Amino acid sequence: MLAAFRAFLDEISGAPARPRPFEASDYRLAAAALLVHLASIDGVYDAGEQRALHRLVETRFGLDSAEAGALIAAAAESEREAVDLYRFTSVLKRTLDEDGRRAVISMLWEMAYADGEIHEFEENVIWRVAELLGVSTRDRVELRQAAKDASRPIQPGPWGK
């Protein structure tokens, strides 16, 4: 209610609009929180993983760099406060269709492969999220293979160097 009153005062006073924070019901916040969780689950959250996370959020959600940074910061805070994955998967399941839920699993696999290897904790988190989202085992495995193939550097053939 206070936020609505502030918005009303800003509107009548001609004050510039403040950027809206990402709300708990925003599927982007839920997906980004899962990405943040996954990026740090193996105990290593290096600069390469941070860049991959930022790129994923920018690209998949069509955000500029500042918006992506704000979403990641909000997601990190939300993830720290969460006691389980259900907090995020319930939002995703409620707001996304089947293709959208598969896209989240695809993003998680991309994040898991960002450092070049899959840790067993990452694999377990993705399996649990896929189960909670109702993404089939077949789809989860196909999405993993696609992310793995995309993460491999292209090797020259025997005819070239």
C-alpha positions as CSV (number, residue, x, y, z in Angstrom):
1,M,0.0,0.0,0.0
2,L,2.8,2.3,0.8
3,A,4.4,1.6,-2.5
4,A,1.2,2.5,-4.3
5,F,1.0,5.7,-2.4
6,R,4.6,6.6,-3.3
7,A,3.9,5.8,-7.0
8,F,0.9,8.1,-6.8
9,L,2.9,10.9,-5.3
10,D,5.7,10.5,-7.8
11,E,3.1,10.6,-10.6
12,I,1.4,13.8,-9.5
13,S,4.7,15.5,-8.6
14,G,6.3,14.6,-11.9
15,A,9.2,12.8,-10.3
16,P,11.0,10.3,-12.5
17,A,9.7,6.8,-12.3
18,R,11.8,4.5,-10.0
19,P,12.7,1.2,-11.4
20,R,10.4,-1.5,-10.1
21,P,12.1,-4.2,-8.1
22,F,11.6,-7.8,-9.1
23,E,8.7,-9.2,-7.1
24,A,8.6,-12.7,-5.5
25,S,5.9,-13.7,-7.9
26,D,8.1,-12.8,-10.9
27,Y,9.2,-16.0,-12.8
28,R,12.4,-14.3,-13.8
29,L,13.4,-13.9,-10.1
30,A,12.6,-17.5,-9.4
31,A,14.6,-18.8,-12.3
32,A,17.5,-16.5,-11.6
33,A,17.5,-17.6,-7.9
34,L,17.8,-21.2,-9.1
35,L,20.7,-20.2,-11.3
36,V,22.4,-18.5,-8.4
37,H,21.9,-21.5,-6.2
38,L,23.2,-23.9,-8.9
39,A,26.3,-21.7,-9.6
40,S,27.4,-21.8,-6.0
41,I,26.3,-25.3,-5.0
42,D,29.7,-26.9,-5.8
43,G,31.5,-24.4,-3.5
44,V,33.1,-22.5,-6.4
45,Y,31.5,-19.4,-7.9
46,D,34.3,-17.9,-10.0
47,A,34.4,-15.0,-12.5
48,G,33.6,-17.3,-15.4
49,E,30.4,-18.6,-13.8
50,Q,29.4,-15.0,-12.8
51,R,29.8,-13.9,-16.5
52,A,27.9,-16.9,-17.7
53,L,25.1,-16.2,-15.2
54,H,24.9,-12.5,-16.3
55,R,24.9,-13.5,-20.0
56,L,22.2,-16.1,-19.4
57,V,20.0,-13.7,-17.6
58,E,20.5,-10.9,-20.1
59,T,19.9,-13.1,-23.1
60,R,17.1,-15.3,-21.9
61,F,15.1,-12.5,-20.3
62,G,15.9,-9.7,-22.8
63,L,17.4,-7.5,-20.1
64,D,20.1,-4.9,-20.4
65,S,23.2,-5.2,-18.3
66,A,22.0,-3.0,-15.4
67,E,18.6,-4.8,-15.3
68,A,20.3,-8.2,-15.4
69,G,22.6,-7.1,-12.5
70,A,19.6,-6.0,-10.5
71,L,17.8,-9.3,-11.1
72,I,20.9,-11.3,-10.1
73,A,21.3,-9.2,-6.9
74,A,17.6,-9.7,-6.0
75,A,17.9,-13.4,-6.9
76,A,21.0,-13.9,-4.7
77,E,19.1,-12.2,-1.8
78,S,16.0,-14.4,-2.4
79,E,18.1,-17.5,-2.6
80,R,19.9,-16.8,0.7
81,E,16.5,-16.4,2.4
82,A,15.0,-19.6,0.9
83,V,14.8,-22.8,2.9
84,D,14.1,-25.0,-0.1
85,L,13.7,-25.1,-3.9
86,Y,9.9,-25.2,-3.8
87,R,9.8,-21.5,-3.1
88,F,11.0,-20.9,-6.6
89,T,9.7,-24.0,-8.5
90,S,6.1,-23.2,-7.3
91,V,6.3,-19.8,-8.9
92,L,7.7,-21.3,-12.1
93,K,5.1,-24.1,-12.3
94,R,2.3,-21.6,-11.7
95,T,3.4,-19.1,-14.3
96,L,5.1,-21.0,-17.1
97,D,3.8,-23.4,-19.6
98,E,5.6,-26.7,-20.4
99,D,8.0,-25.0,-22.9
100,G,8.8,-22.4,-20.4
101,R,9.6,-24.9,-17.7
102,R,11.8,-26.8,-20.1
103,A,13.6,-23.5,-20.9
104,V,14.4,-23.2,-17.2
105,I,16.0,-26.6,-17.1
106,S,17.9,-25.7,-20.3
107,M,19.3,-22.6,-18.5
108,L,20.3,-24.7,-15.5
109,W,22.2,-27.1,-17.7
110,E,23.9,-24.2,-19.4
111,M,24.9,-22.8,-16.0
112,A,26.1,-26.2,-14.8
113,Y,28.4,-26.5,-17.9
114,A,29.7,-22.9,-17.5
115,D,32.8,-24.1,-15.7
116,G,33.4,-27.1,-18.1
117,E,32.3,-29.9,-15.8
118,I,29.2,-31.1,-14.0
119,H,29.4,-31.6,-10.3
120,E,27.2,-34.2,-8.7
121,F,25.5,-31.6,-6.6
122,E,24.6,-29.6,-9.7
123,E,23.2,-32.7,-11.4
124,N,21.1,-33.5,-8.3
125,V,19.7,-29.9,-8.1
126,I,18.7,-30.0,-11.7
127,W,17.1,-33.4,-11.3
128,R,15.1,-32.2,-8.3
129,V,14.0,-28.9,-10.0
130,A,13.0,-30.9,-13.1
131,E,10.9,-33.2,-11.0
132,L,9.2,-30.3,-9.2
133,L,8.5,-28.6,-12.5
134,G,7.1,-31.7,-14.1
135,V,9.8,-31.9,-16.8
136,S,10.1,-35.4,-17.9
137,T,13.3,-37.5,-17.5
138,R,13.6,-37.7,-21.3
139,D,13.4,-33.9,-21.7
140,R,15.9,-33.4,-18.9
141,V,18.4,-35.8,-20.5
142,E,17.9,-34.3,-24.0
143,L,18.4,-30.8,-22.6
144,R,21.5,-31.9,-20.8
145,Q,23.0,-33.3,-24.0
146,A,22.2,-30.1,-25.9
147,A,23.9,-28.0,-23.2
148,K,26.9,-30.3,-23.2
149,D,27.2,-30.2,-27.0
150,A,26.9,-26.4,-27.0
151,S,29.6,-26.0,-24.3
152,R,32.2,-28.1,-26.1
153,P,34.8,-26.1,-28.1
154,I,34.7,-27.1,-31.8
155,Q,37.6,-29.4,-32.6
156,P,39.3,-29.2,-35.9
157,G,38.9,-32.2,-38.2
158,P,41.7,-34.4,-39.2
159,W,42.2,-32.4,-42.4
160,G,42.8,-29.0,-40.7
161,K,44.7,-27.5,-37.8
